[in-house]
Amino acid sequence: MLRFKLKELLAEKSFQEGRRVTMIEVAEKTGINRITLSKIANQKGYSTVTDNLDKLCIYFECDISDLVEFIQEEHK
C-alpha cells in the first residue's frame, strides 16, 4: 500500500517558511482540488493520478520518495 506524506510536507513547509501553509493554498497553487488533497492526506489507501503527484513534487520541491512511502501489507 502507498502512504502519502502530505501532512508531513505541509508541516515542514510551514516550519521552514515560518507561517501556516494550508490545504487551500496548496490547492490554489497546484490546481488540485482541495477535496482531493484532503483524501490524499487522510484516506488510507487512496489512489490518485500521477499528474497530482507531479504537481505536489513541484510545489514542495521534493522527490517522489519524500511524498510517497510504500508500506508492506501482511498477507492473510
Phi and psi in degrees as GROMACS dihedral restraints (atoms count N, CA, C in turn):
[ dihedral_restraints ]
;  ai    aj    ak    al  type     phi  dphi    fc
    3     4     5     6     1   -94.5    20    10
    4     5     6     7     1   136.8    20    10
    6     7     8     9     1  -115.7    20    10
    7     8     9    10     1   125.9    20    10
    9    10    11    12     1   -89.8    20    10
   10    11    12    13     1   134.9    20    10
   12    13    14    15     1  -103.5    20    10
   13    14    15    16     1    40.4    20    10
   15    16    17    18     1   -64.3    20    10
   16    17    18    19     1   -42.3    20    10
   18    19    20    21     1   -61.6    20    10
   19    20    21    22     1   -40.5    20    10
   21    22    23    24     1   -64.5    20    10
   22    23    24    25     1   -41.4    20    10
   24    25    26    27     1   -66.0    20    10
   25    26    27    28     1   -38.5    20    10
   27    28    29    30     1   -61.3    20    10
   28    29    30    31     1   -45.8    20    10
   30    31    32    33     1   -63.1    20    10
   31    32    33    34     1   -42.7    20    10
   33    34    35    36     1   -65.1    20    10
   34    35    36    37     1   -43.7    20    10
   36    37    38    39     1   -64.9    20    10
   37    38    39    40     1   -40.1    20    10
   39    40    41    42     1   -61.1    20    10
   40    41    42    43     1   -45.0    20    10
   42    43    44    45     1   -63.4    20    10
   43    44    45    46     1   -47.5    20    10
   45    46    47    48     1   -62.7    20    10
   46    47    48    49     1   -38.1    20    10
   48    49    50    51     1   -91.7    20    10
   49    50    51    52     1    -7.2    20    10
   51    52    53    54     1    66.9    20    10
   52    53    54    55     1    32.4    20    10
   54    55    56    57     1  -154.9    20    10
   55    56    57    58     1   165.5    20    10
   57    58    59    60     1   -83.4    20    10
   58    59    60    61     1   123.5    20    10
   60    61    62    63     1  -101.2    20    10
   61    62    63    64     1   123.8    20    10
   63    64    65    66     1  -104.3    20    10
   64    65    66    67     1   163.2    20    10
   66    67    68    69     1   -62.2    20    10
   67    68    69    70     1   -34.9    20    10
   69    70    71    72     1   -62.5    20    10
   70    71    72    73     1   -43.1    20    10
   72    73    74    75     1   -63.3    20    10
   73    74    75    76     1   -44.7    20    10
   75    76    77    78     1   -61.6    20    10
   76    77    78    79     1   -42.2    20    10
   78    79    80    81     1   -59.9    20    10
   79    80    81    82     1   -45.5    20    10
   81    82    83    84     1   -65.4    20    10
   82    83    84    85     1   -41.0    20    10
   84    85    86    87     1   -76.5    20    10
   85    86    87    88     1   -29.2    20    10
   87    88    89    90     1  -100.3    20    10
   88    89    90    91     1   -21.0    20    10
   90    91    92    93     1    82.0    20    10
   91    92    93    94     1     8.9    20    10
   93    94    95    96     1   -90.1    20    10
   94    95    96    97     1   132.8    20    10
   96    97    98    99     1   -56.6    20    10
   97    98    99   100     1   139.9    20    10
   99   100   101   102     1   -59.9    20    10
  100   101   102   103     1   -37.7    20    10
  102   103   104   105     1   -65.9    20    10
  103   104   105   106     1   -39.1    20    10
  105   106   107   108     1   -62.4    20    10
  106   107   108   109     1   -43.5    20    10
  108   109   110   111     1   -60.5    20    10
  109   110   111   112     1   -41.7    20    10
  111   112   113   114     1   -62.5    20    10
  112   113   114   115     1   -40.6    20    10
  114   115   116   117     1   -66.6    20    10
  115   116   117   118     1   -40.9    20    10
  117   118   119   120     1   -59.9    20    10
  118   119   120   121     1   -42.4    20    10
  120   121   122   123     1   -75.5    20    10
  121   122   123   124     1   -32.6    20    10
  123   124   125   126     1  -117.2    20    10
  124   125   126   127     1   -22.1    20    10
  126   127   128   129     1   -94.5    20    10
  127   128   129   130     1   114.0    20    10
  129   130   131   132     1   -60.8    20    10
  130   131   132   133     1   129.3    20    10
  132   133   134   135     1    77.4    20    10
  133   134   135   136     1    13.2    20    10
  135   136   137   138     1   -62.5    20    10
  136   137   138   139     1   141.2    20    10
  138   139   140   141     1  -111.8    20    10
  139   140   141   142     1   129.0    20    10
  141   142   143   144     1  -129.6    20    10
  142   143   144   145     1   166.9    20    10
  144   145   146   147     1   -80.4    20    10
  145   146   147   148     1   153.9    20    10
  147   148   149   150     1   -65.6    20    10
  148   149   150   151     1   -25.7    20    10
  150   151   152   153     1   -59.4    20    10
  151   152   153   154     1   -39.3    20    10
  153   154   155   156     1   -65.5    20    10
  154   155   156   157     1   -39.2    20    10
  156   157   158   159     1   -64.6    20    10
  157   158   159   160     1   -41.1    20    10
  159   160   161   162     1   -57.4    20    10
  160   161   162   163     1   -49.2    20    10
  162   163   164   165     1   -62.7    20    10
  163   164   165   166     1   -40.0    20    10
  165   166   167   168     1   -68.7    20    10
  166   167   168   169     1   -39.8    20    10
  168   169   170   171     1   -62.9    20    10
  169   170   171   172     1   -39.2    20    10
  171   172   173   174     1   -65.9    20    10
  172   173   174   175     1   -47.1    20    10
  174   175   176   177     1   -61.5    20    10
  175   176   177   178     1   -46.2    20    10
  177   178   179   180     1   -87.0    20    10
  178   179   180   181     1    -2.7    20    10
  180   181   182   183     1    51.8    20    10
  181   182   183   184     1    55.3    20    10
  183   184   185   186     1  -134.7    20    10
  184   185   186   187     1   168.9    20    10
  186   187   188   189     1   -85.6    20    10
  187   188   189   190     1   161.8    20    10
  189   190   191   192     1   -59.8    20    10
  190   191   192   193     1   -33.4    20    10
  192   193   194   195     1   -68.1    20    10
  193   194   195   196     1   -19.3    20    10
  195   196   197   198     1   -78.7    20    10
  196   197   198   199     1   -21.5    20    10
  198   199   200   201     1  -100.1    20    10
  199   200   201   202     1   -34.1    20    10
  201   202   203   204     1  -127.3    20    10
  202   203   204   205     1   138.6    20    10
  204   205   206   207     1  -128.2    20    10
  205   206   207   208     1   136.0    20    10
  207   208   209   210     1   -87.6    20    10
  208   209   210   211     1   128.0    20    10
  210   211   212   213     1  -113.9    20    10
  211   212   213   214     1   120.5    20    10
  213   214   215   216     1   -71.3    20    10
  214   215   216   217     1   125.9    20    10
  216   217   218   219     1   -92.5    20    10
  217   218   219   220     1   146.5    20    10
  219   220   221   222     1   -75.4    20    10
  220   221   222   223     1   136.1    20    10
  222   223   224   225     1   -88.2    20    10
  223   224   225   226     1   133.3    20    10
